[in-house]
Amino acid sequence: MNPNVASFLHAPTGTYTHVVSCPVTRRAAIIDSVQDYDAPSGTLSTKSADAVIAHARAHDLKVDWLLETHIHADHLSAAPYLKHVLGGQVGVGAKIGSVQDTWNGRFNLPEPLRTQPGLFDHLFTDNEPIPLGEVAGRALDTPGHTAMDVTYLFGDAAFIGDTLFAPDYGVARTDFPGGKAETLYHSIVRILALPENTRLFLCHDYLPADGSRGERRPETSIAGQRGNLMWKDYPDEASFAAMRRERDKPLTPPVLLFPSLQVNIRAGEAPPPEANGVAYLKIPLRRG
């Protein structure tokens, strides 16, 4: 059985949140949710997540899962808020511990606080089944963008995170800690080996700079991605990896890199309040 999918765009970050549900039982999963964050004021809000909640209630969905395709560096997860309102377990890839340790180390947290996989409710291993009513689901390891990217496959719908963008935009960057261009190549091969009718749902859609496409879209296809502008002309691992590393060189960090990571490695929770009752996000300073 194939699922119903509803997609919600968070325009400020170009992020898509997907609600995937069983047509018969109405069991549902919410993938890559977004918490609104105003950087200048440090204010968190739930407008985007509330739209997802309204959809779930309007369709009488019963949320089993709140899934993250990876630890995002460009938006903050709303998983704890959605869990509080709708229920469900927060899930991520089983290699989350290495990502937590890397970034908590960079934020100079005390050693005992660095690696905490238990902050998430469930850690998915490669090919692990994911129950969703009468829709067959499973998790596929597709790292490369980061050390622990996961593709969630439900029926004919694959939720591929940042591994691939729209065919006219390209593929994921690999310059984050744990990312590797050669690994990304094999993850793309794995995704494109899925059945030809598989729907591929994006985590982001950034419009091409040349203005050739004016509207964002949440979904692509296997056939379309074979013509991806950063894939079609690179037939082997070596040529693809060389291209990706060259494209990574001039890239700047995402605007919300530090706020996003500090929240997302904690399964979407903010750092604990300090003695004055206020939670703070740290920003490492460097001298140019």
C-alpha positions as CSV (number, residue, x, y, z in Angstrom):
1,M,0.0,0.0,0.0
2,N,1.2,3.5,-0.8
3,P,0.9,6.4,1.6
4,N,-0.7,9.8,1.4
5,V,1.8,12.6,1.6
6,A,1.2,16.3,2.4
7,S,4.1,18.7,2.2
8,F,4.6,22.0,4.0
9,L,7.1,24.6,2.9
10,H,9.0,26.8,5.4
11,A,9.8,29.6,3.0
12,P,12.5,31.3,5.1
13,T,14.7,28.2,5.0
14,G,13.4,26.5,1.9
15,T,12.6,23.5,4.1
16,Y,9.8,20.9,3.4
17,T,8.1,19.1,6.2
18,H,6.3,16.0,5.0
19,V,3.3,14.3,6.7
20,V,3.1,10.7,5.5
21,S,0.1,8.6,6.4
22,C,-1.6,5.2,5.9
23,P,-4.8,5.7,3.9
24,V,-6.6,2.9,5.9
25,T,-5.4,3.3,9.5
26,R,-4.4,7.0,9.4
27,R,-1.2,6.2,11.3
28,A,1.2,8.9,10.4
29,A,4.8,10.1,10.5
30,I,6.1,13.7,10.3
31,I,9.4,14.1,8.7
32,D,11.9,17.0,9.1
33,S,9.7,19.4,11.1
34,V,10.6,23.1,11.5
35,Q,10.5,25.4,14.5
36,D,10.4,29.1,13.6
37,Y,13.5,31.0,14.9
38,D,14.1,34.7,14.7
39,A,17.8,35.1,14.9
40,P,18.0,38.8,15.7
41,S,15.7,38.5,18.7
42,G,16.5,34.9,19.6
43,T,12.7,34.2,19.6
44,L,11.3,30.7,19.0
45,S,7.7,30.2,17.7
46,T,5.5,27.4,16.4
47,K,3.6,28.9,13.5
48,S,5.0,26.4,11.0
49,A,4.5,23.4,13.3
50,D,1.0,24.6,14.1
51,A,0.1,24.3,10.4
52,V,1.2,20.6,10.5
53,I,-0.8,20.1,13.6
54,A,-3.9,21.5,12.0
55,H,-3.5,19.2,9.0
56,A,-3.1,16.1,11.3
57,R,-6.2,17.0,13.3
58,A,-8.3,17.8,10.2
59,H,-7.5,14.4,8.8
60,D,-7.7,12.6,12.1
61,L,-4.1,11.3,11.8
62,K,-2.5,9.4,14.7
63,V,1.1,10.3,14.8
64,D,3.5,7.4,15.5
65,W,6.8,9.0,14.4
66,L,8.6,12.3,14.3
67,L,11.5,11.5,12.0
68,E,14.7,13.4,11.2
69,T,16.6,12.6,8.0
70,H,19.8,14.0,9.5
71,I,21.0,16.6,12.0
72,H,20.0,19.8,10.1
73,A,22.3,22.8,10.0
74,D,19.9,25.3,8.5
75,H,16.7,25.0,10.6
76,L,15.6,24.0,14.1
77,S,13.5,20.9,14.6
78,A,10.0,21.2,16.1
79,A,9.9,17.5,17.1
80,P,9.5,18.1,20.9
81,Y,6.6,20.5,20.4
82,L,4.9,18.1,17.9
83,K,5.4,15.2,20.3
84,H,3.9,17.1,23.1
85,V,0.8,18.0,21.1
86,L,0.3,15.0,18.8
87,G,2.4,12.2,20.4
88,G,4.8,10.0,18.6
89,Q,8.5,8.9,18.9
90,V,11.4,11.1,17.8
91,G,13.6,9.0,15.5
92,V,17.0,9.5,13.8
93,G,19.8,7.4,12.4
94,A,21.7,5.1,14.7
95,K,25.0,7.0,14.2
96,I,23.7,10.1,15.9
97,G,26.3,9.6,18.8
98,S,29.2,10.4,16.6
99,V,27.5,13.6,15.3
100,Q,26.7,14.7,18.9
101,D,30.2,14.1,20.0
102,T,31.7,16.1,17.2
103,W,29.5,19.2,17.6
104,N,29.2,19.1,21.4
105,G,33.0,19.0,21.4
106,R,33.1,22.1,19.2
107,F,30.7,23.8,21.6
108,N,33.0,22.7,24.5
109,L,30.4,21.0,26.6
110,P,31.7,18.9,29.5
111,E,32.7,15.4,28.4
112,P,29.8,13.5,30.0
113,L,27.3,15.6,28.1
114,R,28.7,15.1,24.6
115,T,27.4,11.8,23.4
116,Q,23.7,11.3,24.3
117,P,21.9,9.1,21.8
118,G,19.2,8.5,24.4
119,L,17.8,12.0,23.8
120,F,16.1,10.5,20.8
121,D,13.3,7.9,21.3
122,H,14.5,5.6,18.5
123,L,17.7,5.1,16.5
124,F,17.2,3.4,13.1
125,T,19.7,1.0,11.7
126,D,20.1,0.3,8.0
127,N,17.0,-1.5,6.5
128,E,15.2,-1.5,9.8
129,P,11.4,-1.8,9.3
130,I,9.2,1.2,10.3
131,P,5.6,0.3,11.1
132,L,3.1,2.7,9.7
133,G,-0.4,1.1,9.7
134,E,-0.7,-1.0,6.5
135,V,2.1,0.9,4.7
136,A,5.5,-0.9,4.7
137,G,8.3,1.3,5.8
138,R,12.0,1.1,6.3
139,A,15.1,3.2,7.0
140,L,18.0,3.3,4.5
141,D,21.4,4.6,5.4
142,T,22.4,7.3,2.9
143,P,25.3,9.2,4.4
144,G,27.7,11.5,2.7
145,H,26.2,14.9,3.3
146,T,26.8,14.1,7.0
147,A,27.9,11.0,8.8
148,M,24.4,9.7,9.5
149,D,21.8,10.7,6.8
150,V,18.8,8.4,6.5
151,T,16.3,8.0,3.7
152,Y,12.8,6.9,5.0
153,L,11.0,4.7,2.5
154,F,7.2,4.2,2.9
155,G,5.5,2.3,0.1
156,D,6.4,4.2,-3.1
157,A,7.5,7.3,-1.3
158,A,11.2,8.0,-0.3
159,F,12.1,10.9,1.9
160,I,15.7,11.6,0.9
161,G,16.7,14.6,3.1
162,D,19.5,16.7,1.6
163,T,21.2,13.9,-0.4
164,L,19.6,15.2,-3.6
165,F,17.9,18.5,-4.4
166,A,15.8,19.2,-7.4
167,P,17.5,18.0,-10.6
168,D,18.1,21.6,-11.8
169,Y,19.9,22.5,-8.5
170,G,22.2,19.6,-7.7
171,V,23.2,17.4,-4.8
172,A,24.2,17.9,-1.1
173,R,27.4,19.6,0.0
174,T,29.9,17.3,1.8
175,D,32.1,19.7,3.7
176,F,30.5,19.3,7.1
177,P,32.3,17.2,9.7
178,G,31.6,13.5,8.8
179,G,30.6,14.4,5.2
180,K,32.4,12.7,2.3
181,A,31.9,13.1,-1.4
182,E,32.7,9.4,-2.2
183,T,30.2,8.3,0.4
184,L,27.6,10.6,-1.1
185,Y,28.1,9.1,-4.5
186,H,27.2,5.6,-3.3
187,S,24.2,6.9,-1.4
188,I,22.9,8.5,-4.6
189,V,23.5,5.2,-6.4
190,R,21.4,3.5,-3.7
191,I,18.5,5.9,-4.0
192,L,18.5,5.7,-7.8
193,A,18.3,1.9,-7.6
194,L,14.9,2.1,-6.0
195,P,11.9,1.1,-8.2
196,E,11.3,3.4,-11.1
197,N,7.9,4.6,-9.8
198,T,9.4,5.7,-6.5
199,R,8.4,9.3,-5.5
200,L,11.4,11.2,-4.1
201,F,10.5,13.9,-1.5
202,L,13.0,16.6,-0.9
203,C,13.9,18.2,2.4
204,H,14.8,21.5,0.7
205,D,14.2,23.1,-2.7
206,Y,16.4,26.1,-3.5
207,L,15.5,27.7,-6.8
208,P,18.2,27.9,-9.5
209,A,20.0,31.3,-9.6
210,D,19.3,31.7,-13.4
211,G,15.5,32.1,-12.8
212,S,14.7,29.1,-15.0
213,R,12.1,27.9,-12.4
214,G,9.9,30.1,-10.4
215,E,8.1,27.8,-8.1
216,R,9.5,25.4,-5.4
217,R,8.5,21.8,-5.5
218,P,8.6,19.1,-2.8
219,E,8.8,16.0,-5.1
220,T,11.0,14.6,-7.8
221,S,11.4,11.3,-9.6
222,I,14.0,8.6,-10.2
223,A,14.1,9.4,-13.9
224,G,14.4,13.1,-13.2
225,Q,17.3,12.7,-10.8
226,R,19.3,10.7,-13.2
227,G,19.5,13.9,-15.1
228,N,20.5,15.9,-12.1
229,L,23.0,18.6,-13.2
230,M,25.6,17.4,-10.6
231,W,25.1,13.7,-11.4
232,K,24.5,13.2,-15.1
233,D,28.0,14.1,-16.3
234,Y,29.9,12.3,-13.6
235,P,29.7,8.6,-14.3
236,D,32.0,7.3,-11.5
237,E,33.0,7.8,-7.9
238,A,36.2,9.6,-8.7
239,S,34.8,12.2,-11.1
240,F,31.8,12.8,-9.0
241,A,33.8,13.3,-5.8
242,A,36.3,15.7,-7.5
243,M,33.3,17.8,-8.8
244,R,31.7,17.9,-5.4
245,R,34.8,18.8,-3.5
246,E,35.5,21.6,-6.0
247,R,32.0,23.0,-5.5
248,D,32.3,22.8,-1.8
249,K,35.4,25.0,-1.6
250,P,33.7,28.4,-1.9
251,L,30.6,27.5,0.2
252,T,29.9,29.5,3.3
253,P,28.3,28.0,6.5
254,P,24.5,28.1,6.7
255,V,23.2,31.2,8.4
256,L,21.6,29.2,11.2
257,L,24.4,26.7,11.6
258,F,25.2,27.2,15.3
259,P,21.6,27.6,16.6
260,S,20.4,24.7,14.6
261,L,23.1,22.2,15.6
262,Q,22.9,23.0,19.3
263,V,19.1,22.3,19.2
264,N,19.0,19.4,16.8
265,I,21.6,17.3,18.4
266,R,19.4,17.4,21.5
267,A,16.4,16.0,19.5
268,G,15.0,19.5,19.0
269,E,15.3,20.7,22.6
270,A,16.9,24.0,23.5
271,P,19.9,23.9,25.8
272,P,18.9,23.7,29.5
273,P,18.3,27.1,31.2
274,E,21.1,28.6,33.2
275,A,20.8,29.8,36.8
276,N,18.8,32.9,35.8
277,G,16.2,30.7,34.0
278,V,17.3,31.7,30.5
279,A,18.6,29.2,27.9
280,Y,21.5,30.4,25.7
281,L,23.0,29.4,22.4
282,K,26.8,29.5,22.0
283,I,28.6,31.0,19.0
284,P,32.3,30.2,18.7
285,L,34.3,33.3,17.8
286,R,37.3,33.2,15.4
287,R,39.7,35.9,14.4
288,G,40.1,36.3,10.7
